[in-house]
Amino acid sequence: MAEQGEVQIKEESTPMEVAPPSPCYAPTTDTSPQHEPEPEDEPEHEPDTEPEESLFIPSGSKSEAVQKQVTLYRSTSKHDFTWQHSGTFDQLVQVQEREKAMRAGLLFLHELERNLKAYSANVPSAAKWLDRIKLIKANRRECRILIGFLGCTGAGKSSMINSLLNQEDLLPADDEKACTAVCVEISWNASEDPKEAFRAKIERISEDDWRTELERLLSDISDQALNKDGDDGEPDLERDMRIKTAFQKLRCVYPHVKSIPDLKAYKIKDLLEHPNVKDVLGKSKNIMDESREDFAAQIKPYIDSSTSKEVGSSGKAFAHWPLVKLVRLHVKSRILKDGIVLVDLPGSMDTNAARGAIADNYQKNLSVNCIVAPTARAASDKPAQDLLGQVAQRTLQLDNRFSADHLCFIVSKIDSSLNVARYIRNHPEVQDALFSEFEKEVRLKSKLDQANDIIDQKEQSQAANKKLVAELQSQLRKLGAQPKKSTGAGRGRGKKRKRDDDVQIPDDPVPTPEQKAAAKKRKELQAKMKEAKENADRDGNKLFDATKRMKAIEQALAECESRKFRACVKNRNKVSTTEIRKDFESARRQMGCKDEMKPLQVFCISSWAFTLLNDKKVFPGFPKLQDSGIPKLQDWLCETTLPTRDQNALAFLEDLISLELSMVPWLADTSVEFKMSGRQRTNVEKYFTAQFDNLKKELAKLTSQIVTKCESIVSTELFSKMTKAENTAGSNAERIVKSWAQKPMHWGTHRALNRERGTWTTHIGIVINWNDELAGNYLNLLVKDWTLTLHNKVPAHQSIYDSAIDKVIQKFTKTVVGSVEEMCPDLQEALYQWLESSLRSIVPIHKTSQAIFSDIIPEAIRESHRLVEPKIKDCWQPVYDLCGAETGPGHYKRNQLAHVTHVQKIGRGMYRKSSATIKTAFKKLWDNLPEEFQKGTNPASLQIQDEFFEMLENYTAHSDGGDSYAFEASSSKAQLQDRVRNLFRSLKTGWSQVVEIVDIEEEYESQEDEEPEIDDLLHDDDDEDDDYDLSDEGSSAGDE
């Protein structure tokens, strides 16, 4: 009889006797020969209890099982379903199929749970499956990818986020100044209520936070009044700017306080009890609306640092943003639906501690950092690492996120700050590329000049003809009507007479010479007027055609300008992208990182162009919506969710497969011919219990080994290097501290930094952080070893642990099956079903280890190095307080001396404390990890045990009343079993549907129109005049 062996975690594991389970249903084992699958066209009318072919019955055993009439429920154990075929489709289609299968699985669980609850009164064994369903639901993870946008003030982050959401003007944006004053988190709105189409939760700062800000302001005002300035007689500019900024914020909340002298009349207690803040501080507010415009107007006072106000409880309007620490928005937007959470971080450093802590916490947990810079800066000499900042670079590297997977650069406002003519002159490559465009432009301008000449000519000709017509009309009026005859009864009828009139008209007398001359003159004038009118009409037609051609030429010239602008924008984007990528790789090499396999993502975007093009309007230089860069950025951000979504969906689907396998014994027909005796069962249970105890010991040993191994690696590869880093950093610390007092550091800035405990933003916007500078002096020395140890060597042990777990469980199950089969050969088929289900228990253990190495350990790593800066701050707290209180002549030099003396005293000591802080954080991690690993191994091992005893119960003969299942109404359980089987079959039918891939139609780009021609306008058609015969008197005679 085989015995349980020992498996240890080693750097190089030996080949396993049994292959580990694949991501699909069935593990590959030597003990389970494959059989042909069941026919798909099985008649639906066949009974549910029809035996299905098993994948785990050894060869030659099937006939014996049939002869014994053993009816068992079979699970699907092959690549039967679309979502199992990884690699067949691209990642997006694969994720969509798995999420589709997951949605079907959720509906299945709902129906399964409903049926189990309906029968639970008569079938007590249903309770454990209800608990299992509850656990599966609790373990299902939603995708949540935090994507933060960082950048300088006025970089256009809010406008860009509005474009990404396709929600124009949702977040307040201003073309002239920064608007966003607080952190804004935007996530998917799951509410189906139309009145809650837009939701917001406003989280306010506490009363203590607001009191601290008021105390600082009043303290500065007091110092200013007491003239506590420096020994050079100059005012403290930093203090004055600090007072100005803080008072402006205070006035937003208390509009009745018009000036600083007015503020002196109030105590802090009075300000805290004011109606505008009394019932607001520390409390949240919810806003809901169905209209985007109304919603945007309601949230603006809580986000916008401009003059936006809202009426408070006092009945007067005031700005709320100084009292807000975080705004959470919930919006229905395509980009958010799959788990993306966008975070708009303020562009400048905030003096409020609560908002600063919120921003720091977000930056620690961001999955993707998007660095936003306007094109004017991105295209300048500022390198990528300068846009990001040295501190941020080091932090991302220590977090293992200074890579193309977790970082992208966004060049905003690419439609602005571009003089096309100058840019083309300064970039010969663009000029060469536009050679044909310049030639076309010359031709078009020539045609435009000719068209303008034709228009001028035709306007003049038309005016002359119209003038001639007017003159001829005047002559005709002067000539007067034809004189009447002195005789003839019919002369009063008028000019027109019917030649075939039957009425006898007396003959007209012969006209006089004067009458003949007048008639001839009239005919000549009429002919000339007709010709002038026709010429005027012809000029009008020519003028209309020429004007139309001129507009076409002007449009063609505008399109030329648009293409030139587009060429300049594309070239500038290319230059910016190249420089940013080059500097990014340079920064990575300086930190000891390997070259990236894929380039850094750089997106050049125009939010304004996207907005107009999205409204079907025209934007010069951007013929397609894709040219705005926003759709490409949207697609990439959505792609960042795919690995997590795929992992979450697959984990849930595997839980459903494990559930089915676990329910196989319960769904089996227990009225089988073979039943074990009580003695046989006792022997089997005794053997299994002994083996199971060994299994638990082996799993506990593996847990201990993996934690010890990780702890040893960190201690050997990283902690051992800290002493040298402490000494080196301690030696450099005095030089750093002395540099704090060097020019251009003003004494006012120096004092402000002491009062603010080492962190300050100057009145000209320069951010200074002494604590980070000292922390970086130490951490920079550890970056390479930190990365190699914590981000490479430690994670590599996940696969070693998983492999060892596979070997232990596979060896245990194989040993149990082989031994119990020798005891009770008739249990063979049931044992192989239990084997299949037990091997699936490896999956949740792997999920737990994945969570430990992907989430828990990295989170501890991120937290540990962030403890250094607060520790440095604590070490400097006494000298900060001392120097912050210094005033009067000579205080600047006294403070400098105090700093140098302090760093000489604690230089190496503060770094030893920093090392101890990191080690303590890791010690806490190692102490907690065994419990985390047990969250995977304990439930899995218990499941293995429960399912084995479930199987034994089905095959055990009991005396009357001794069967634990005898109390279950057999008919109720049979009905429930039939319902559960049908639910599983329906689920698997849905999972087997063929994937239909729909091709996405690409955006159409209109082709360039043909160049307008004007050759036919350059000459008149002389043949047109031949159509008119001035000597023809027919018409005139008729009119006469």
NORWO-V655039 format. One record per residue. OMEGA is omega in whole degrees, -180 to 180 (999 if undefined). Layout:
OMEGA
OMEGA
This chain:
-176
179
180
179
-178
178
180
177
178
180
180
-178
178
-180
-178
177
-179
-177
179
-179
177
179
179
-171
-167
170
179
-180
179
-173
-175
178
-177
175
179
180
179
180
-178
-175
179
-178
-178
-175
180
-175
-180
-176
178
-179
177
-175
-179
176
-173
173
-178
-179
178
-177
-173
-178
179
180
-180
-180
-180
179
177
-178
-179
174
-178
174
177
-172
-179
177
-175
-168
-177
-175
180
-174
179
180
179
-179
174
-170
-178
-179
180
180
179
179
-180
177
174
177
179
178
176
179
178
176
178
180
179
180
179
179
180
-180
179
179
-179
-177
-172
-179
-178
-179
-177
-178
178
-175
-178
178
174
176
180
178
178
179
179
179
-180
-179
-179
-176
175
178
177
-178
179
180
-177
179
-178
178
-179
179
178
-179
180
-178
-177
178
180
179
175
180
179
179
-173
180
-175
176
176
174
178
180
-179
-179
-173
-177
180
-179
-172
-178
-177
175
180
177
-179
-179
-175
177
-177
-178
178
179
-179
-180
179
180
177
-179
178
172
-178
178
-174
177
-179
178
179
179
-179
178
180
179
180
180
179
-180
-179
177
179
179
179
178
-180
-180
180
178
179
-179
-176
-176
178
177
-180
178
178
-176
-180
179
-180
179
178
178
-179
-179
-178
-179
176
178
-180
180
177
-178
-180
-176
-178
177
-171
-175
179
175
177
-178
-178
-180
-177
171
180
179
-180
-179
-179
180
178
-178
-179
-177
-171
-177
-175
-174
178
-178
-179
178
178
178
178
178
177
-180
179
-178
180
179
-180
179
-179
-177
-174
-179
-178
-176
-170
180
179
-174
-179
-176
176
-179
179
-178
179
-179
179
-177
174
-180
-176
-169
179
-178
-174
176
-179
175
177
178
176
-171
173
179
-175
-175
-178
-169
-175
173
178
174
-179
-179
177
-178
-179
-175
-178
-178
-176
178
179
-175
-178
179
177
179
178
-179
180
-179
177
-178
178
-173
-180
174
-180
175
178
-180
-175
177
177
-173
-179
-180
-178
-178
-179
-178
-180
-180
-177
-177
177
177
-178
-178
-177
-179
180
178
-179
-180
179
179
178
177
-175
-179
176
-176
-178
178
-174
-174
172
176
180
176
-174
175
-178
178
-174
173
-179
172
-171
-177
-180
-179
180
179
-176
-178
-178
-179
177
179
179
-179
-178
-177
-180
180
178
177
179
180
178
180
-178
179
176
178
179
177
179
179
178
177
179
180
178
-180
-177
176
178
-180
180
179
180
179
177
177
179
178
-180
179
180
177
179
178
179
179
179
-180
175
180
180
-177
178
175
-179
178
178
-177
-175
-176
-177
-178
180
-174
-173
179
178
-179
180
-180
-179
-178
180
-180
180
178
178
175
179
-179
-179
177
180
180
178
-180
180
-180
179
180
-179
180
179
179
180
179
179
-179
177
179
179
178
-180
177
179
178
179
176
179
178
178
-179
179
-179
-180
178
179
178
-179
178
178
178
178
177
179
177
177
178
174
178
179
180
176
178
179
180
179
180
-179
180
178
177
-179
179
-180
-179
-179
-178
-179
179
-180
-179
177
179
178
179
179
180
178
179
178
180
174
178
-179
176
178
-175
174
178
176
-178
177
-169
172
180
-179
178
179
-178
-179
-179
179
176
179
176
-176
176
-176
178
-179
-176
-178
177
179
-178
179
179
-178
180
179
178
177
-179
-178
179
177
179
179
-180
-170
-180
-179
179
-180
180
-179
-179
-179
179
179
-180
177
175
178
177
178
178
180
-180
179
-177
-177
179
-179
180
-177
175
-175
-180
-179
-177
-177
174
177
173
179
180
178
-178
179
179
180
-179
-180
179
-179
-178
179
179
-179
176
177
179
-180
178
180
179
178
179
178
178
179
-178
-177
178
179
-179
179
179
180
-180
-178
-180
-176
-172
-176
-176
-180
-179
-173
-179
178
179
179
-178
-180
180
179
179
-179
-173
-178
178
180
-178
178
180
180
-177
180
178
11
179
178
-178
179
177
179
-180
179
179
177
-178
180
174
169
-178
-178
172
-175
-178
175
172
179
-180
179
179
-179
-177
177
179
178
178
178
177
179
-175
179
179
-177
-171
-176
179
178
-179
-178
-176
-170
-176
178
-173
-180
179
-179
-178
174
-179
178
178
-180
179
179
177
179
-176
-178
-176
179
179
178
-177
180
179
-179
-179
-179
-177
-179
178
176
179
-176
-178
-178
178
-171
-175
179
179
-180
173
176
178
-179
-179
-179
179
176
179
177
-175
179
176
176
178
179
179
177
179
-180
-176
-179
-174
-171
180
177
178
177
178
-180
-178
-172
-177
176
177
-176
-177
175
178
175
-180
178
-180
-178
-177
-179
-178
174
-180
-179
-177
179
180
-179
176
173
-178
176
-175
-178
179
179
179
178
-179
-180
179
-178
179
-177
-178
176
-178
-172
-174
-179
-178
-178
178
173
177
178
177
-180
179
178
-179
178
179
179
176
177
178
-179
180
-177
-175
179
179
179
178
180
176
175
-174
-177
179
-180
-180
178
177
177
-179
-178
-178
177
179
174
179
180
-180
-180
-175
-179
176
-179
171
-178
178
-179
-179
180
179
-178
-179
179
178
-175
-180
179
-180
179
178
180
179
178
179
-179
178
-179
178
178
-180
179
179
-176
174
177
180
-174
-178
-178
180
174
-179
-179
178
179
-179
-179
180
-177
176
-177
180
180
-179
177
-178
-180
178
180
-177
-178
178
-174
178
177
178
-176
-178
-179
-177
-178
-178
-175
180
-175
-178
-179
-176
-175
-175
-178
-179
179
-179
-180
999
